[in-house]
C-alpha cells in the first residue's frame, strides 16, 4: 500500500537537493553512513549556494562539496567527531568541531539547534513503509523531527537492523527518495594491534569476569582486547555499546556473548552506530540479536549503568598527574572528539561491579621524532579535558594499571608515575615536587 507513495516521492539526486537554501543547516552523515549521490549533487550547486552548514562525523571519503569550495564561502563542515580527513579540513578553515557529550545530542537537536534539511542514507523500504537507518541510528530521528525537508538516499547494500526505537523512518515522514542501487559501504578496518596495545589489553582482560557487559571502541587496543576475549574462556558476556565494531563480532562468533546476564535488553546486543569491515555489515543484516537505539538511550549513564558489571574501555592522548584525561586534542589542535567517552566512564562506575578503563601507551613520538611521555605533570597547553579527574577510574599503560578512585593528589601522582615509562619517572617526580603533589 506504500508503493505508490514511494514512487511519487522518487526523484533524482539533483532534484532532491533543490530544497537546500543558502543559510541552511543540513544533518548529513556519521561514519559509514554517507549519502554520496546527494553530496555530489549538492556540490553541483556550489556556485548558487552560500553559507550552507553541514553537520556530520568521521569522514571516510573525500567530500566533493569541500573540494569544489576550497575557501569555504559556500559550504562549511561541522564535525560531531573528528577523523583524519577532518583534521586536514580544519587546517584549511573548511571544518570545525562541535564539542559534545554524545548522549545529549538528540536533545540538542530537538531544543537548541537549527536543522533545515536531513539528507541521509538508508536501507530499502520494507513492506510496511519503513526505511531502516542501518549502520547509523545515533540522532537521526531527532533531526528528522525538526527538519523542513527530509531526503533519504536508498542504498541496497545498507543492512536493515532491528531495534530498539527511533532506528527507522516511515515513508510518510520523508519528502524525497533517491534510489542509489548497490553502492556498498565504506569500510573502517581496525588497525593491527601493536605489541604495546596487546600488553595493555592483557591488563584489562584480567579485570573482566563471566557475565560482564562490554563497551568497546575502535582502534588497535580495543581490537586486541576483542580478539583476546574471543579466545578466552569467558562466558555469558553482554554488549551495551555506543559503537559496534569487528572486535565485538569476533566475541559473538566465538560463543562468548549471549546477553543472558544483562539487566536491560536481555539477550540483545545494544548499539547506536557501527563502522568496520564487510564482516560486521553482513553480521548486522536483520540480525534478531541486535537492538539499535538512538544515542540518548545507549549512552545515557542512567541507562547503561543499569547493566551490572559494565566494563568500559576507552583510549586517550594524555593524562596529567592529578588524573585529568585529554582524548580530543594535541594542545590546541583537534585530533578526535569526546564522543561517548565520558558517558561510559560515568556509566561503568555507576554500574554494580562495573569498571571503567582509560588506556594509553606510555609514550609517543613528536614531529621531530623525539620520544615524549603521555603521562605528564600538566596537560599540554590548550589540551581539552575530556574526563575530569573525579570521574576517572582505572588508567592503564603497558606498565600496569592503577585505580584512581579516592586517592589524594600525592597518591594519584605516585600511582600514575608508577605506570609511566621508566625513562620519564624521575623527571615526573621532579615535576610533582614542584607542584607540591609528591610525598
Order of alpha helices (4+ residues) and beta strands (2+ residues): alpha-alpha-beta-alpha-beta-alpha-beta-alpha-beta-alpha-beta-beta-alpha-beta-beta-beta-alpha-beta-alpha-beta-beta-alpha-beta-beta-alpha-beta-alpha-alpha-beta-beta-beta-beta-beta-alpha-beta-beta-beta-beta-beta-beta-alpha-alpha
